[in-house]
Amino acid sequence: MVIKIISGGQTGADRAALDFAIKHSIPYGGWVPKGRKTEDGTLPEKYNLQEMPTVQYANRTEKNILDSDGTLQADMFKSSNMRKDAINADK
C-alpha cells in the first residue's frame, strides 16, 4: 500500500507520479531546489513541494531519499550524480 509519494518534481516520471497522486487523492510531498528550479524551468505552484535552501539538485535528491522508505530510480544513471545518489540511497 502506498502511504505517500515523494517526488523531486522534475519532468517525466516525477511529475507523472505527482499528477497521479493529485488525481487519486494520494498524499504526496518532496523537496525541490531553491526557486522551484527544474530542468524545464520553474515547477508550477500546483505541486505542493517544499523548497530547499540551495539550488543544488543533488541536495534535493538526497533529502527526498532520506525522507522516504524506498526509492524508485527509473533511468540508467545518465549522470555521475545520479549514480552517487543511488549508492547513497542503498546505505
N, C-alpha and C positions, 0 to 999 in steps of 0.2 A: 504494500500500500504506500502510495506517495503521500507524504505529510506536507512537504513544502518543496517547491522548485527553486533552486538557487541558480542565478544566471548573471553573467557579466554584461549582458545587453548588446553584444556585438551582432553583426548581420548574420543571417543564416540560421543555424540550429539554435543559437542563443535566443534570438527574437522569436523563433517559431515556438520554443518552449514557453516563453513569456505569453505569447498570444494564446496558446493552448490553455495555459493556467488561467488567464483572464476570462476566456470564453467559458471555461468549465468550473469557474469559481474555486480553483485550487490555490491555496496560499502560495505566494512567491516572494522572493526578495533577492538580494545580492548587492554587490558593490560595483561601482563604475568609477573610472578615473575622474579627477577633478575637472569640472566644466562639462561633465557628462560626455566626455570625449569617446568617440567610436571611430572605427575605420572609415565610416561614410559620413562623418560629421558629428552632430550633437544628438544624443539619444533623446527622443521625444519624451515629454513630461508624463505621457500616459503610462509609461513604465515607472512604477514607483520603486526605484532603487536608490540606495544610499551612495553619496559621493565620497570618494577617498580624499585625503588631504593632498594627494600627489597625482600627477598626470601619468605616472608610470603604469603601463598595462600589467607588468609582472607583479606589482604590489597588489593590484586589484584581483588578479587571478589567485595569488596566494591567499588572500583574505577570503575569497569565495570557497577555496578548497578547505581552509581551516574551519569555516562556518558550516560545512556540510558533512554528512555521514558517508557520502560516496561521490565519486566524480566520474562523469562520462566525458571522454575526450574523443571527438569524432573526426579527427584528421590525423594524418600520419606525420606529425612533428615537422611541419613546414618550416619551423624556425628553431634555433637552439634554445630560445626562451621557453617554447612550449615543451621541449624535451626536459629542460630543467624543472618546469612546473610539474610535469608528470612524475619525475623522480621524487620531488618534494611531497607530492600527494601520497606516494607509496610509503612514506616514513611514518 
